[in-house]
């Protein structure tokens, strides 16, 4: 299945800004992160089709996944 992936800020380093990826049917957001070599701890917010998503959320054809890094500061 085709999935659109958008990476933001530091998650783009060494990767891409926006890309269409081919993933196996039944993959979840967690599977996507693993395939991109992005540790779950580095993710601050996940959006699936513009809505907040959990790691276990299943992906569907033509889904749009936006991944934002965790922010630090104080």
N, C-alpha and C positions, 0 to 999 in steps of 0.2 A: 504494500500500500504506500502511496505517496503522502508525505507529511511535510508541511512547511515549518521550518525552525528559524526562530529569530533569537539571536544572542545579544546581550547588552553588556556595556562597560567592559570590565576585566575578563569576562567570559569569552570575549572575541579574540583575545590575544592568542595567536597561533592557530586560530580556527577560522571563523567566518562571521559575517554580520547577518546574512539571510541566505538560506539555502533550502532547496527541496531535497528530501532524503527518501530513499526507498527502504521501508522497514517491513519485517514479517508481520502478517496478520496476527492480531492478538497481543502485540507488544503494548506495554504500558509506558507511562512517562518515565518511570524508573529504568526501564530497558533502554529508552532513548538516552538518558543521562549516561548510562554505562557505555553505550556505543560511542558517545562523544568524549568519554574519559573525563567526565565532570563529576567530582565527588559531591554527594548529597549535601555535605556540610558547607559547600561553596555556594549553594543555591539559597537565595533569600526569598524569592517569589517565583511561582510558576503560574502561567496563564494558559489555559487550553481554550481556544476559540474565544478569547477575550474574558474568560471567567477564571477565578481562582481555582486551582486544581491540586489534588493530592498526588503523591508519587505513584499510588496504585491506580490512578485513573487510566482506563483503557484508551488507546489511540484509535482513531478511525481514519479512513481515506479522506484526504484533503483537510485534515485537522491542521490548525495553526497553533504551534507551541511557542510561547515567549518565555525566555528564561533570563531572570535577573539575578545578579550576584548578591550575596549577603553584604550588608553595609556595616562598616565599623565606624567608630567615632566615640566621642564622649564629651 
